[in-house]
């Protein structure tokens, strides 16, 4: 089915076979069928699958990077963002992922959510995980996914009046605008786990936080956290602040924000 839909030149046959053997053709088919009512959405998953098969998924993901962020980002900083990092503590590994399957299964692992690629209520938003400003973070224990969250590179303003939201704008990368009230930030969204509580839950939260903090330190950016992470506040001395966080436009058209009460 997939071969007929996208056409595979001989030089990409090996990549196509690998894609299928990893279970990605099944994922593509299920998502395509569930979104067949939306011609554009069905077309998009085929384009992303094709990019993965051709070995050009990151090229597609980071296309129009500056426009998505809406903020002038230096080439060095962009390269730091693009590089996936990981941390390991004993049998627990936490890492950034941008590959096809890791992005497509966020509604299935570690727990079923409305983003499930087969029949999730809001899975028309799923392909926004391939936007340039998003990374999927997974916490694994002996190779099994036990927690996950989305990390966004975006911008924020600390203006405290109701009009400040209108100050958020697309920056002119050709101008050095020191008067901007906006700052580039990393935003760690709500976490998901498979019903863990107590010490296991805190371990997952802390692992996600430590990975995001490492990334923020490497990029020399402020890290903003969803309220979930207050559960590990004591050791890390987090503080509350009021900010207006910019939601970038998605290549997918629709996106789902875990930390906006689910919208």
C-alpha positions as semicolon CSV with decimal commas, in nm:
position;residue;x (nm);y (nm);z (nm)
1;X;0,000;0,000;0,000
2;X;0,266;0,250;0,102
3;X;0,483;0,175;-0,200
4;X;0,187;0,242;-0,429
5;X;0,100;0,565;-0,249
6;X;0,440;0,734;-0,257
7;X;0,647;0,544;-0,516
8;X;0,993;0,426;-0,413
9;X;1,292;0,467;-0,650
10;X;1,536;0,177;-0,651
11;X;1,803;0,382;-0,473
12;X;1,574;0,414;-0,169
13;X;1,458;0,054;-0,158
14;X;1,679;-0,031;0,140
15;X;1,547;0,267;0,337
16;X;1,191;0,166;0,247
17;X;1,242;-0,193;0,367
18;X;1,396;-0,071;0,694
19;X;1,105;0,169;0,746
20;X;0,855;-0,115;0,698
21;X;1,040;-0,368;0,913
22;X;1,045;-0,122;1,203
23;X;0,664;-0,110;1,192
24;X;0,642;0,239;1,047
25;X;0,439;0,143;0,741
26;X;0,169;0,009;0,974
27;X;0,171;0,334;1,171
28;X;0,149;0,537;0,850
29;X;-0,141;0,328;0,721
30;X;-0,340;0,349;1,046
31;X;-0,294;0,725;1,069
32;X;-0,377;0,775;0,701
33;X;-0,699;0,574;0,732
34;X;-0,811;0,752;1,050
35;X;-0,754;1,091;0,884
36;X;-0,872;1,001;0,534
37;X;-1,159;1,252;0,569
38;X;-0,894;1,527;0,571
39;X;-0,714;1,518;0,237
40;X;-0,439;1,756;0,350
41;X;-0,371;1,560;0,670
42;X;-0,353;1,228;0,485
43;X;-0,116;1,384;0,233
44;X;0,108;1,522;0,510
45;X;0,173;1,186;0,677
46;X;0,276;1,042;0,340
47;X;0,517;1,332;0,286
48;X;0,670;1,277;0,629
49;X;0,698;0,901;0,574
50;X;0,865;0,966;0,239
51;X;1,114;1,205;0,402
52;X;1,198;0,941;0,664
53;X;1,250;0,674;0,395
54;X;1,472;0,908;0,192
55;X;1,677;0,988;0,505
56;X;1,571;1,354;0,491
57;X;1,330;1,380;0,783
58;X;1,544;1,626;0,979
59;X;1,587;1,835;0,666
60;X;1,208;1,863;0,637
61;X;1,162;1,915;1,012
62;X;1,402;2,209;1,033
63;X;1,297;2,376;0,709
64;X;1,177;2,734;0,773
65;X;1,328;2,718;1,123
66;X;1,356;3,096;1,174
67;X;0,999;3,158;1,056
68;X;0,860;2,899;1,299
69;X;1,043;3,037;1,599
70;X;0,967;3,399;1,506
71;X;1,290;3,509;1,669
72;X;1,644;3,559;1,533
73;X;1,840;3,246;1,628
74;X;2,212;3,226;1,553
75;X;2,345;2,936;1,348
76;X;2,545;2,809;1,648
77;X;2,237;2,814;1,873
78;X;2,029;2,644;1,605
79;X;2,287;2,366;1,581
80;X;2,282;2,314;1,958
81;X;1,903;2,285;1,947
82;X;1,910;2,036;1,661
83;X;2,156;1,799;1,832
84;X;1,966;1,538;2,033
85;X;2,114;1,481;2,378
86;X;2,060;1,219;2,649
87;X;2,139;1,149;3,013
88;X;2,166;0,812;3,186
89;X;2,139;0,732;3,556
90;X;2,170;0,359;3,618
91;X;1,905;0,178;3,416
92;X;1,713;0,502;3,348
93;X;1,778;0,687;3,022
94;X;1,621;1,018;2,921
95;X;1,674;1,156;2,572
96;X;1,547;1,380;2,293
97;X;1,396;1,211;1,987
98;X;1,301;1,340;1,641
99;X;1,269;1,016;1,440
100;X;0,945;0,912;1,269
101;X;0,830;0,646;1,513
102;X;0,917;0,837;1,830
103;X;0,707;1,131;1,712
104;X;0,415;0,919;1,595
105;X;0,370;0,703;1,908
106;X;0,341;0,977;2,172
107;X;-0,028;0,896;2,208
108;X;0,046;0,528;2,265
109;X;0,360;0,525;2,481
110;X;0,388;0,530;2,774
111;X;0,008;0,562;2,799
112;X;-0,285;0,600;2,564
113;X;-0,392;0,963;2,505
114;X;-0,602;1,167;2,264
115;X;-0,298;1,184;2,034
116;X;-0,302;0,811;1,956
117;X;-0,216;0,767;1,589
118;X;-0,482;0,499;1,531
119;X;-0,793;0,670;1,660
120;X;-0,703;0,951;1,900
121;X;-0,968;1,221;1,939
122;X;-0,722;1,500;1,854
123;X;-0,469;1,308;1,647
124;X;-0,513;1,552;1,360
125;X;-0,263;1,754;1,567
126;X;-0,010;1,470;1,590
127;X;0,204;1,572;1,292
128;X;0,289;1,901;1,465
129;X;0,548;1,696;1,658
130;X;0,758;1,727;1,341
131;X;0,774;2,107;1,374
132;X;1,121;2,259;1,401
133;X;1,066;2,390;1,754
134;X;0,957;2,065;1,918
135;X;1,147;1,767;2,060
136;X;0,997;1,453;2,214
137;X;1,153;1,353;2,547
138;X;1,124;0,991;2,655
139;X;1,226;0,837;2,986
140;X;1,306;0,467;2,948
141;X;1,379;0,197;3,203
142;X;1,569;-0,100;3,061
143;X;1,451;0,012;2,716
144;X;1,080;0,043;2,809
145;X;0,921;0,388;2,783
146;X;0,788;0,494;3,123
147;X;0,749;0,870;3,074
148;X;0,744;1,141;2,809
149;X;0,698;1,512;2,751
150;X;0,731;1,767;2,472
151;X;1,006;2,029;2,485
152;X;0,941;2,351;2,289
153;X;1,185;2,616;2,179
154;X;0,982;2,935;2,174
155;X;0,978;3,289;2,311
156;X;0,811;3,471;2,600
157;X;0,741;3,816;2,731
158;X;0,724;3,911;3,100
159;X;0,504;4,213;3,043
160;X;0,237;4,196;3,311
161;X;-0,046;4,391;3,152
162;X;-0,323;4,241;2,943
163;X;-0,198;4,412;2,627
164;X;0,142;4,242;2,636
165;X;0,025;3,947;2,429
166;X;-0,006;4,181;2,132
167;X;0,365;4,265;2,164
168;X;0,461;3,917;2,048
169;X;0,557;3,937;1,685
170;X;0,777;3,787;1,418
171;X;1,118;3,944;1,458
172;X;1,308;4,097;1,167
173;X;1,624;3,884;1,154
174;X;1,795;4,155;0,950
175;X;1,773;4,405;1,234
176;X;1,943;4,408;1,572
177;X;1,640;4,497;1,784
178;X;1,765;4,541;2,141
179;X;1,435;4,697;2,249
180;X;1,241;4,373;2,217
181;X;1,059;4,261;2,530
182;X;1,079;3,899;2,413
183;X;1,325;3,633;2,524
184;X;1,396;3,297;2,369
185;X;1,307;3,016;2,613
186;X;1,271;2,641;2,643
187;X;0,929;2,526;2,762
188;X;0,890;2,179;2,913
189;X;0,529;2,073;2,878
190;X;0,309;1,847;3,087
191;X;0,444;1,495;3,140
192;X;0,278;1,158;3,078
193;X;0,352;0,825;3,247
194;X;0,179;0,492;3,278
195;X;0,001;0,570;3,605
196;X;0,310;0,579;3,826
197;X;0,289;0,756;4,161
198;X;0,516;0,826;4,456
199;X;0,890;0,788;4,416
200;X;0,864;0,646;4,061
201;X;0,663;0,946;3,948
202;X;0,912;1,188;4,103
203;X;1,197;1,002;3,936
204;X;1,030;1,041;3,595
205;X;0,959;1,410;3,654
206;X;1,312;1,472;3,774
207;X;1,462;1,287;3,476
208;X;1,262;1,502;3,231
209;X;1,358;1,816;3,420
210;X;1,730;1,727;3,430
211;X;1,738;1,662;3,055
212;X;1,555;1,988;2,979
213;X;1,782;2,178;3,221
214;X;2,090;2,036;3,052
215;X;1,957;2,150;2,714
216;X;1,871;2,495;2,848
217;X;2,219;2,530;3,000
218;X;2,381;2,431;2,670
219;X;2,172;2,690;2,489
220;X;2,208;2,948;2,769
221;X;1,830;2,992;2,781
222;X;1,573;3,018;3,058
223;X;1,377;2,698;3,120
224;X;1,003;2,738;3,179
225;X;0,815;2,442;3,329
226;X;0,455;2,329;3,327
227;X;0,295;2,316;3,673
228;X;0,341;1,935;3,694
229;X;0,703;1,983;3,792
230;X;0,611;2,156;4,119
231;X;0,613;1,803;4,261
232;X;0,994;1,812;4,249
233;X;1,018;2,179;4,351
234;X;1,178;2,136;4,694
235;X;1,519;2,023;4,570
236;X;1,530;2,252;4,267
237;X;1,391;2,576;4,416
238;X;1,162;2,665;4,127
239;X;0,979;2,996;4,137
240;X;0,648;3,111;3,993
241;X;0,627;3,390;3,741
242;X;0,368;3,529;3,502
243;X;0,470;3,514;3,138
244;X;0,310;3,531;2,799
245;X;0,439;3,236;2,600
246;X;0,435;3,247;2,223
247;X;0,269;2,960;2,037
248;X;0,434;2,931;1,698
249;X;0,243;2,841;1,385
250;X;0,267;2,473;1,299
251;X;0,354;2,327;0,957
252;X;0,071;2,085;1,033
253;X;-0,185;2,365;1,065
254;X;-0,323;2,228;1,395
255;X;-0,134;2,151;1,714
256;X;-0,226;2,033;2,063
257;X;-0,093;2,201;2,375
258;X;-0,064;1,963;2,669
259;X;-0,003;2,252;2,906
260;X;-0,296;2,471;2,803
261;X;-0,544;2,252;2,985
262;X;-0,542;2,029;2,675
263;X;-0,650;2,232;2,373
